[in-house]
Amino acid sequence: MTDPVLVVGGGLAGVACAHRLGDEGHPVVLLDRHDYHQFQPLLYQVATAQLPAEDIARPHRGIFRDYPMVQTVTSPVVKVSLDERSVQLEDGSVLTGTHVVVAAGAQPNFFGVPGAAEHAFPLYSVVDAERLRLHLRDLLQKAAAGAGPDEANLDVVVVGGGPTGVEIAGAVAELMEALQKHGRITRKGHVVLVDRADTVLAAFSPKSRKYAAKKLERAEVEMRLGVGVDAVHPDRVELSDGTALPTSTVVWGGGESAAEIAASAGPEPGRGGRLDVQPDLSLPGFPGTFAVGDVANIPAQAGDRPLPQLGSVAQQSGFWAADNIIREKAGRPTEPFHYKDKGIMAMIGRNAAVAEVGKRRHQVDGPVAFAAWLGVHATLLSGAHSRTDAFLSWAWDYFDRDHAATVEASTDPARIAWDDDEADRPHLEVDR
């Protein structure tokens, strides 16, 4: 067998790239520290017990079961040497390939806030989401058992007013309301959303921002806008206006940067620690190398700012990089990446969503926005999971009934099996 293409990272971008190359008969080695692909847009639903972690973490071996040209390797990558087109693994072994695709994703950016890395709960991986769920479950169990507010402080502070922050704030508020309504707890936790900007969903239109703020207010989410976080402690968060909020739950959605491996790959990292790529997604000065997804600053077709870190950008760039590798192998020139904009959207709770779709960013909200959200994410999911119908069934069921009211704080959420094989489960190790 000829030397393979090395794909570093098994997220949406890496899986898409490996899929396309495997479809065309090119050998691929897909490397990831985890044995599963995680579907990040649904992390907030894992964190609030609406979905079990297994439903958004599909093992790579299941994804590529019918792809004999794709080999998956589960190991931390210690170093990527783009000039040599090689990858060093944790055990010291070194792999080389005809091409290297860096698709290592992102990590939370705490911006140097004291205590944030130690005490906040980021929401950038399925392990993060499961860790937050178990933390909330423990607090709810204490509250249900009659523990005092010092032992079971259910108040939650969410840092960041982007889609991640808005979605988790809305979901937690909905969960608290339902549990109080059905007698699980006597006092629901107070949810506070903090952001330095003067609005939530800053990337959206003014109409969408107004809609989101209105829905959050109705859910009794307090918005502290124009205020930053100065420090995070185990029992409180200090804000830049001099106030402190007592809480043991700080959810961090305040930003992300490229995975650490990007810093030493060879090129000088750009904005957000990401790798600056050329229009064809290749890395300048390093022939045979590409960067895709959240680890890359991908130039937009118009404008100075790179494309946003979205699932649709990641998946499409993964496919495109694979196509350009196929072109190079055939001796043809590469082509610049053309992103098909699927819009931006955010869920704010059951019956509440906002979406901006189309080239002119047509704004929709409510049930229509939920349908748009569902369609886009089902499309992304189908590239990695074999049971999109299960996702669709769950999603409409969630929309039609009071899903949060069925959550039991003392149990795990029932799972939707993506595969009938019980052994086809991801290995999730949650460090609490």
C-alpha positions in Angstrom: 0.0 0.0 0.0 1.3 3.5 -0.8 1.9 6.0 1.9 -1.3 7.2 3.4 -2.8 10.7 4.0 -2.4 11.5 7.7 -5.5 13.3 9.1 -4.9 14.6 12.6 -8.3 15.0 14.4 -11.5 13.0 14.2 -14.1 15.8 14.4 -16.4 17.0 11.7 -13.6 18.3 9.5 -11.3 15.2 9.9 -14.1 12.7 9.5 -15.3 14.5 6.3 -11.8 14.5 4.9 -11.2 10.8 5.6 -14.7 9.9 4.2 -14.0 11.6 0.9 -10.5 10.1 0.5 -11.7 6.7 1.5 -14.6 6.9 -1.0 -12.1 7.6 -3.8 -9.8 4.7 -2.8 -7.0 6.7 -1.2 -5.3 5.2 2.0 -5.9 7.3 5.1 -4.8 7.2 8.7 -7.1 9.1 11.0 -5.6 10.0 14.4 -7.4 11.2 17.5 -6.8 10.9 21.2 -10.3 9.6 21.6 -11.9 6.6 19.9 -15.0 8.6 18.9 -16.3 11.5 16.9 -18.2 14.1 18.9 -21.1 16.2 17.6 -20.5 19.5 19.3 -23.7 21.4 18.4 -25.6 19.1 20.8 -23.2 19.4 23.8 -25.6 21.7 25.8 -28.3 19.0 25.5 -25.9 16.4 27.1 -25.1 18.9 29.8 -28.8 19.3 30.7 -29.6 15.6 30.5 -31.7 15.9 27.3 -29.4 13.5 25.5 -26.9 10.9 26.8 -23.3 11.5 25.9 -23.2 8.2 23.9 -25.7 9.7 21.4 -23.4 12.4 20.2 -20.1 10.4 20.5 -19.9 7.9 17.7 -16.9 5.5 17.7 -14.6 6.0 14.7 -14.6 2.3 14.1 -18.3 2.4 13.5 -18.1 5.4 11.2 -15.4 3.7 9.1 -16.5 0.1 9.4 -17.2 -0.1 5.6 -14.1 1.9 4.7 -11.2 -0.5 4.3 -8.9 2.3 3.1 -9.3 4.3 6.3 -7.3 3.2 9.4 -8.2 4.8 12.7 -5.5 5.2 15.4 -6.5 6.2 18.9 -3.5 8.0 20.5 -2.6 11.5 21.6 -0.5 13.2 19.0 2.6 14.7 20.6 4.0 16.6 17.6 3.1 17.4 14.0 6.0 18.2 11.7 4.6 19.7 8.6 7.9 20.2 6.9 8.5 16.5 7.1 4.8 15.5 6.7 5.1 13.4 9.9 3.2 12.9 13.1 4.7 11.7 16.4 2.5 9.7 18.8 2.6 9.4 22.5 4.5 6.0 22.4 7.3 7.7 20.4 6.3 6.1 17.0 6.4 8.4 14.0 4.1 8.2 11.0 4.7 9.8 7.6 2.4 10.4 4.7 2.0 11.8 1.3 -0.1 14.6 2.8 -0.9 15.8 6.3 -4.3 17.4 7.1 -4.5 19.2 10.5 -8.0 19.0 11.8 -7.3 19.0 15.5 -10.2 21.4 16.4 -10.2 23.9 19.2 -9.9 24.2 23.0 -11.4 26.7 25.5 -9.8 30.1 25.8 -9.9 31.4 29.3 -8.1 34.6 28.4 -5.9 34.4 31.5 -8.9 34.9 33.9 -7.6 33.6 37.3 -9.3 30.4 38.4 -11.3 29.9 35.2 -9.3 26.9 34.0 -9.5 25.3 37.5 -13.1 26.0 38.5 -15.2 26.8 35.5 -17.0 24.2 33.3 -16.1 24.7 29.6 -18.4 23.2 27.0 -16.2 22.3 24.1 -16.2 18.5 24.3 -18.5 15.6 25.2 -16.4 15.0 28.3 -16.9 18.6 29.3 -20.7 18.2 28.8 -20.8 15.0 30.8 -18.8 16.5 33.6 -21.2 19.4 33.8 -24.2 17.1 33.8 -22.9 15.0 36.6 -22.0 18.1 38.6 -25.6 19.5 38.2 -27.0 16.1 39.0 -25.1 16.0 42.3 -26.4 19.5 43.2 -30.0 18.5 42.3 -29.8 15.4 44.4 -28.6 17.4 47.4 -31.4 20.0 46.9 -34.0 17.2 46.5 -32.7 15.7 49.8 -33.2 19.0 51.6 -29.7 20.2 51.8 -29.2 23.9 52.5 -28.3 26.5 49.9 -24.6 26.5 50.9 -24.4 22.7 50.2 -26.6 22.8 47.1 -26.4 26.2 45.5 -28.3 25.7 42.2 -27.4 29.1 40.8 -25.6 29.0 37.5 -23.4 31.7 35.9 -22.9 31.3 32.2 -19.9 33.3 30.7 -20.4 34.2 27.1 -23.4 35.6 25.1 -22.7 33.7 21.9 -24.7 30.6 20.7 -23.0 28.3 23.2 -23.8 30.6 26.2 -27.4 31.4 25.0 -28.2 27.7 24.4 -26.9 26.4 27.7 -28.4 29.3 29.7 -31.8 28.7 28.1 -31.6 24.9 28.6 -30.5 25.2 32.3 -33.3 27.7 33.0 -35.9 25.4 31.3 -34.6 22.4 33.3 -34.8 24.2 36.6 -38.3 25.4 35.9 -39.5 21.9 35.0 -38.0 20.3 38.0 -39.6 22.9 40.4 -42.9 22.6 38.6 -42.9 18.8 39.1 -41.8 19.0 42.7 -38.3 17.7 42.3 -36.8 20.8 43.9 -38.4 23.6 46.1 -36.3 26.4 44.8 -35.0 26.6 41.2 -31.5 27.9 40.5 -31.0 31.4 39.3 -29.3 31.6 35.9 -27.1 34.6 35.1 -25.5 35.2 31.7 -22.4 37.4 31.7 -20.8 39.0 28.6 -18.5 42.0 28.0 -20.5 42.9 24.9 -23.7 45.0 25.2 -25.8 42.3 23.6 -26.2 38.6 23.2 -25.6 36.8 19.9 -23.4 39.6 18.6 -22.9 37.9 15.3 -26.6 38.0 14.6 -28.9 40.8 13.3 -30.4 43.3 15.8 -33.8 41.6 15.3 -32.4 38.2 16.3 -30.6 39.6 19.3 -33.8 41.3 20.5 -35.7 38.0 20.1 -33.1 36.0 22.0 -32.9 38.5 24.8 -36.7 38.5 25.1 -36.9 34.7 25.3 -34.1 34.6 27.9 -35.9 37.2 30.0 -39.1 35.1 29.8 -37.1 32.1 31.0 -36.0 34.3 33.9 -32.3 34.4 32.8 -30.6 37.5 34.2 -28.3 39.1 31.6 -25.3 41.0 32.9 -24.1 42.7 29.7 -21.1 45.0 29.4 -19.5 43.2 32.3 -16.5 40.8 32.3 -15.3 38.1 34.6 -12.3 39.0 36.8 -11.8 35.8 38.7 -13.5 32.4 39.2 -13.5 30.7 42.7 -14.9 27.4 43.9 -17.9 29.2 45.5 -18.2 32.5 43.6 -17.4 34.5 40.4 -16.0 38.0 40.6 -17.2 40.5 37.9 -15.4 43.5 36.5 -18.0 45.9 38.0 -16.9 44.8 41.5 -19.8 42.5 42.3 -19.5 38.8 43.2 -22.0 36.1 42.4 -22.2 33.1 44.8 -22.2 29.9 42.8 -20.4 26.6 42.4 -21.3 26.3 38.7 -19.7 28.6 36.2 -20.2 27.5 32.6 -17.5 28.9 30.3 -18.6 29.7 26.8 -16.4 32.7 26.5 -14.3 31.8 23.5 -12.0 29.2 22.0 -8.6 28.9 20.5 -6.9 26.4 18.3 -5.8 23.0 19.7 -2.4 23.2 21.4 -0.8 21.0 18.7 -1.1 23.9 16.2 1.4 26.0 18.0 4.4 23.8 17.2 3.3 22.4 13.9 5.6 24.7 11.9 3.8 27.8 10.7 3.5 30.9 12.9 0.0 30.7 14.4 -2.4 33.5 13.5 -5.5 34.9 15.2 -6.8 32.7 18.0 -3.7 30.5 17.7 -5.1 29.0 14.5 -3.2 28.2 11.4 -3.6 30.7 8.5 -4.4 28.8 5.3 -4.4 29.8 1.7 -7.7 29.9 -0.3 -7.2 26.3 -1.3 -6.8 25.4 2.5 -3.1 24.5 2.1 -0.5 25.9 4.4 1.9 28.3 2.8 5.5 27.1 2.7 4.6 23.5 3.6 3.8 21.5 0.4 1.3 18.7 0.8 -0.2 20.0 4.0 -3.6 21.4 4.8 -5.5 22.7 7.8 -9.3 22.6 8.1 -12.1 23.2 10.7 -11.7 25.1 13.9 -7.9 24.8 13.9 -7.7 27.0 10.8 -8.2 30.6 9.8 -10.0 30.0 6.6 -10.3 33.1 4.4 -13.8 34.2 3.3 -14.6 34.8 -0.3 -15.3 38.4 0.5 -14.2 40.5 3.5 -11.2 40.6 5.7 -12.3 38.3 8.5 -11.9 34.5 8.2 -14.9 32.2 8.2 -16.4 31.5 11.6 -15.9 28.3 13.6 -19.1 26.5 12.6 -19.8 22.9 12.0 -20.8 23.5 8.4 -17.5 25.3 7.8 -15.6 22.4 9.3 -17.4 19.7 7.4 -17.2 21.5 4.0 -13.6 22.4 4.4 -12.8 18.7 5.3 -14.4 17.6 2.0 -12.7 20.3 0.0 -9.2 19.6 1.4 -9.7 15.9 0.4 -10.7 16.9 -3.1 -7.6 19.1 -3.4 -5.4 16.2 -2.2 -7.0 14.0 -4.9 -6.3 16.7 -7.5 -2.7 16.9 -6.4 -2.3 13.2 -6.6 -3.6 13.3 -10.1 -1.3 16.1 -11.1 -4.0 18.7 -11.3 -4.0 22.2 -9.7 -5.9 22.7 -6.5 -9.0 24.9 -6.3 -9.9 27.6 -3.8 -12.5 26.7 -1.1 -16.0 27.9 -1.8 -18.2 27.8 1.3 -21.9 27.3 0.9 -23.3 29.4 3.7 -26.0 27.5 5.6 -26.6 30.5 7.9 -26.3 30.9 11.7 -28.7 29.7 14.3 -29.2 29.2 18.0 -31.6 27.3 20.2 -32.9 29.2 23.3 -35.1 26.5 24.7 -38.1 24.4 23.7 -40.3 26.4 21.2 -37.6 29.1 21.0 -34.9 29.3 18.3 -33.5 31.9 16.0 -31.9 31.4 12.6 -30.5 33.6 9.8 -30.4 31.8 6.5 -29.5 32.5 2.9 -27.1 34.9 1.4 -29.0 37.9 2.7 -29.4 36.4 6.2 -33.2 36.2 6.2 -34.2 36.1 9.9 -36.7 33.6 11.2 -37.6 32.5 14.7 -39.8 30.2 16.7 -41.0 26.9 15.0 -39.6 27.8 11.6 -36.2 28.6 13.1 -36.3 25.3 14.9 -37.0 23.5 11.7 -34.0 25.2 10.1 -31.8 24.3 13.1 -33.0 20.7 12.8 -32.4 20.4 9.1 -28.8 21.8 9.2 -27.8 19.7 12.2 -29.4 16.5 10.8 -27.3 17.1 7.6 -24.1 17.5 9.6 -25.0 14.5 11.8 -25.7 12.2 8.8 -22.0 12.5 7.8 -20.9 10.7 10.9 -23.9 8.7 12.2 -25.9 6.0 10.5 -29.1 6.7 12.3 -30.2 10.2 11.4 -33.8 9.0 11.6 -33.4 8.5 15.4 -32.1 12.0 15.8 -35.0 13.4 13.8 -37.5 11.4 15.9 -36.0 12.6 19.1 -35.8 16.2 17.9 -39.5 16.5 17.0 -40.4 14.7 20.2 -38.4 17.2 22.1 -40.1 20.1 20.3 -43.6 18.8 20.8 -43.6 18.0 24.5 -42.2 19.2 27.9 -39.0 17.1 27.5 -37.2 18.7 30.5 -40.1 17.7 32.8 -39.2 14.0 32.3 -35.6 14.4 33.5 -34.9 12.6 36.7 -32.0 14.1 38.6 -31.1 10.8 40.1 -30.7 8.8 36.9 -29.0 8.9 33.5 -31.0 10.0 30.5 -32.2 7.1 28.3 -30.1 6.8 25.2 -31.0 6.5 21.5 -28.8 3.7 20.2 -27.1 4.7 17.0 -26.1 1.0 16.5 -27.6 -2.3 17.7 -24.1 -3.5 18.7 -23.7 -2.9 22.4 -20.0 -2.9 22.0 -20.2 0.1 19.7 -19.9 2.5 22.5 -17.4 5.4 22.9 -14.9 5.2 25.8 -15.7 8.3 27.8 -13.4 9.0 30.7 -14.8 11.9 32.8 -12.3 13.4 35.3 -14.3 15.0 38.1 
